Amino acid sequence: MKSLLKLVFISVLGLTLIFGCCFGVNADENNAVEYVAGVTRAEFLKMVSEAMGSPEIAPQDTSFSDVSLNHNLSGYVAFAADKGIVNGYGQGLFGPNDLLTFEQAVKIIVMACKQDKALETSENFPVGYVAVARQNNLLAGIADAAWDNWNSPISEESAVQLAANSLPIMLGEVAFEGAVDMLKDKTLELVYEDNFETNKNNFKLEGMGGYDVKDGVLHFSDPVLPGSGTTLWVDEEFSGNLYISYNCKAVNVDDAKNLNLFFYATTLDGKDVLSEEHSGFYGEYHKTVNSYILTFTYGHSRVRKDPGFIILSEDMNKTTSFETEYFIECIKIDNHLQIKIDGEVIHDIVDSEPYEYGKIGFRTYHSDTIFDNFKVYQIK
């Protein structure tokens, strides 16, 4: 059966001809292909289910109020929902006739490929799925146009290519890799280290708080006052692809437990971020610096980009607790950023306009914190 499926799906053209009737692809007697219509969400599920080796599925009842027995592709929607491939928009809606977007297609194909395997990502939509898709070569040959706006309808050609790329995994010929190991086959060169055994006097403080190096750790705090917020900059310039790691914890049960970090920070014109004075007020940075910001607090974990305070990724379930020590890893290789907390990938981000150099700063708000074992590596 697998050999037969492999022959059927041996090329994108073959897949196009098989599924052309499903979503508006025409082919003439010379096998010249013309993509003539968009792909609906239900149509793509038919394509994916057949790529998974499923036989034709008759219409059936579904758990979605907008996909009735009368919908000719309801069986495929039910099949995908039962497999955990889709869960709809929420409130019982699926939108079977809505045009499929690029980001939706990527998530569907990743969920279909993973099946019962663990997906070791925060599953932030869509960046986490795109990163996993790339790791598994599911995006090979996808037209650049599909990357212009992930929320736009996917082209028929790209939909076909996604299904074709999934076949080695669907057929069991290639193992699905849920984790995106950015450091695989990379060499790390330590370029900066501070274990806080002594005070290197290599910091610049901005804000109402303070710091002290004692007992082999960095004590860093910000008072609970209106308009407060404190940043402690490491007065070193870092550039290129970096791996940043450190330990941290919040040590006051009653405060905000903010364990945050600026990285790749410069002025708006690309100069040393310390060449300009800042009050420490958080909102000031969002207008005056280029930087990535990792926020890890009692209420969420996010990665933002300044200027503009743009959310690149968020996980509202990953939060800090009193006196719990965390191991943080920030990895950047070209336009790919990844944040791990205690070894778990929490944020997996593709930035089309990545920052390449700048300073690193510890950041907190209304919190008493401890940082330790701060290391910066060059990735080669």
N, C-alpha and C positions, 0 to 999 in steps of 0.2 A: 504493500500500500504506500509506504514512504517513497519507494522508488518511482511509483506512478505519479505521486504528487510532485516529486522533484522534477520529473519530465514536464509535467503540466506547467509548473512555475519556473521553468528554466531561464526565462528572460522576462524583462519588463514588458516587452511586446506581447509575449505569450499571455502574461497576466492581464494585459490590457484587453486582448481579444476575448479572453474568457469572461471578464467582468464588464466588458463594454456595455452590455445591455443593462447593467445595474445602475450606471450613473452617467450615461450620455456620452459614450465614446464611440466614434464611428471609424471603421476601417474599410478601405476599398479593396478591390481584388488584388492590388499590388501590396497590400498590408501597409499602406500609408495611413498613419493615425491622425485623426483630428479630434481634439478635445473640445467638446461643444457645450458642456454644461457644468454646473457646480456639483459637488458631492454632498449629499445630505448625511446627517448623522446616522440615520438608519441604514442607508446604503453602504456606508463604510463598515458598519458592523457586519453586514452580509459578507463583504469582502474579507474581513478579518476572520470571521468564523470559518469560512471556506479555506483560508490559509492555514487555520488550525486543524484542518482535516475533518471538519464537521460535515455530515451529509446535509442535503437540503432540509430546511426546517419549515414546517407548515405554520401558518398563523396560529397564535395562541394568546391567551390572556397574559397580561403583564401587571407588574406592580405600579405602573405609571398611569395616571388618569388620562393622559393625552395619547396613549398608545393602546388602542382597543383591538379586540379580536378582528375587527374589520380592516385593520391596516395590514397590507400584504407583507410587510417585513417585521411584523410584531414578534414572530418567532425568534428572529435574530436578536431583537432587543431583549427579549426574555432570556435567551441563551447568554448574552453578554452580561446581563445583570446578575444572573445566577452564578456566573464565574467570577464575579467581583471586578469585571473589566470596566463597567460603568455604574454610576449611581445617580445620574441625572442632575438636574439643576437644583433640586431641593423642592420641598412642598409638593412632592408627588409628580413633578413634571420632568419630561425628558426632551421634548422638542425634536421628534423624529424627522420632521421635514425641514428643520433649520439647516442652513448651509454649515458644513463642518469647517471649523477654523484650523489653522496650522497647529496651534497649541493643543487643541482638543484631540487632533489626530495623533500627535506625539504621545499624549498621555494614554490614549486607548491602546496604541501599539505596544507601549512599554508594559502596561498592565496585562495585556494578552501574552506577551513574551515571558513575563515573570511567573505567571500561573501560581504555583504553590511555593515559590521561592521567596525569600525575604528581600524586600526592597530597602537596602540600607541607605536611605536618604530621608531627609525631613519631609520629602514629598511636597515641597513648596511648589505651587503651580504658578507658572509653567516651568520655571528655571530648573528645578530639581529633575523633572522628567526629561527635559532637553539634555541635561548633562548626562543622565543615565543612557539616553538614546544614543548620544555621541559615543559613550564608552563602549556600547555594543554594536557600533557601526551601522546603526539603523538609519542614520541620516546621510549615508554615502550616496552621492549623486543627486541629492535634493537641490533643485534649482535655487540660486541665490535669491530669486524673487520671493521665495517662500519665507525668507528670513527677515524681510523688510518690516513686516508687522505681524507678529505671531498671532494677533487677535483677528487677522483678516482671513477670509475663506481660503482654504488650501486649494491649490490648483489640482486638476485631475491628474496631471502628470506626476506631481509630487505624492499624491495619495497612492497611486499605483506603485511608485518607487518605494514608499514606506512599506507597503505590503510585501513587495518582492524582497526587500532587505531583511524582513523578519523570517523568511523561510528557513535559513540555516538553523535558527533557534527553534522554530516551530517543529522542524523535522528531527530535532535532537542531535544535529550534527555539530552544533556549537553551543557551549554552555552560556547561559545568561549570567551576566555579571551585574549584581545589584549595586555594589559599592564602586564609587569612582575614586580609584587610588591615584591621586595626582602625583604622588612622589615615587610611583613605581618606575624603576630604572633610572631614577634621578640621583645625582650626587649633591650632598649638602656640605657647604663650607661655612663654618661658624665665623661670623664677622663681628658679633657683639654679644657680650654676656655680662650679666650682673646678678650675682647671687646674694647681694646686699649684706655681705659680711662686713664691709666697710662702706662709708659714704663716699662715693666717687665725686661728689659735688658736680655732677654732670646733668643737673636738672634745672628747668626753669618753671616756676610756679605761676599760674594765672588763676585768680579767683580768691575767694574768702577763706579757703581751707588751708591745710598745712600738711606737712609730711615729716617723717622721721625714719632714719635707718637705724634700727636697733634689734637686738636678739636675732640677727640673721635674716630679717625680713624688712620689707618696705611698709611702714604704716602710713596710710594716706586717707585723709578725711575731708569732709565738707560739712559746714554747720547747717543746722536746720533753720535757715533764715530766708526771708523773701529775697528773690533775685540772686540767690547764691548759685553755686556750681563751681567746680574747681578742676583744672587741667594741670597735669604734671608732665611737661615735655622732656623727653630724652634728647639732649642737645647733640645729636648725631644725625647726619644725613644718610639715608638708605635709598638704594635704587635697584631697579631690575626686578627679577623674580625672587620673591622672598618667602621664607617659612619662619613665622614668628610663634614662639610658644612661651607660656608662663603659667604659674599657679596663682590662684586668687581666692579670696573668700570675704564675706561680709561678717563683721564681728559685733554688730549691734542689732539686737532682735527687734528694736522699735523703729528702725530707719528704713530708707528706700532700698537698701541692699543693691546699689548700682555698681556694677563691675564693668566699666566701659573702656573703649579704646579708640583713639584716633590713629589712623595709619595712612601713609602716603600723603601727608599734609604739607601744603605749600600755600603761599598767598595766591590770590586770583591770577596774578601774572607769572606764577611759577617760581617765585623767589622763596627764600627761607621763611617759613611761617613765623619764626621768631624775630624777623625784621620789622614786624608790626606788633603793636601792643594790643592785647585783648583783656577785657575785664574778667573773663571767666564765665560770663553769662552765656548760656548755651545758644540762644537764638542769634547772638552776634556772630558766632562761627558760621552759621548757615548762610550768611550773606558775605562773608569776607575771606573764606578759605576754600581751597580745593582739598577734599579729604574723603576717605571712607571712614565710617563710624560703626563700630560694633557696640550695640547696647545689650546688656544682659542684666535684667532687673527682676524685682519681685513680681512684675506683671507680664513680662514678655522677653523675647530675644529678637533683635532686628539688626539688619545691616542697612545703613543709609549712605547716601552720597551727597556731599556738599560741593558747590553751593546748591541751595534749593531744598535741602532736607528730603531728598528723594528716597523713598523706600525701595530697596532692591530685593529684599527678602525679609520675611518675618515668621516667627513661630510663637504663637500666643500661649503655647503649652510648656515651653521651655523657660523656666523661671528660677530665680535664685532663692536659696534658703539660708537661714541663720546658721553660722558656724560650719557650713558645708564647703569643703575645699574643692575647687574645680580646676581641671587642666584644660587650658584653652590653646587651640592651634589655629592660626590664620595663615592660609596658603594662597599665594597668587602666582600664577604662571600665565603670562601674556594677558589675555582678556578673561581668564577663568579664575574666579575666587571661590574659596571654600573655607568655611568655619566649622571646626569640630569642637565639641565640648565633651570631655571625658571619652574621647575616641569616637563619638557619634557625629556623623555629618548632620549639622543643623541647618546650614545655609550653603547652597550650591548655586553660584551666580555666574552668568555670562554678561560682561560689560562691554558694549560695543566701542566705548571710548575710555579705556582704562588709564588710570594714573600710573606713572612709571617711577616716581621718586618722591621723596619728602621725609618728614619727621614722624616719629611715633610718640603718642602722648597717652598716659593713663588718665582716665576721666571718671569722676564720680559726682554724685548729687545727693545731698542730705544723707550721707552714708559714712560709716567708719569701715575701712577696708584694709586688707593685707594683700600685698603682691610679693611673689618670690620666683626665683629661677627663671628670670627673663632672658630669653635667648633669641637672636636673630641670625638666620642662616641665608646664604645666597644659594639659590637652586640652580644647579648646572646640569 
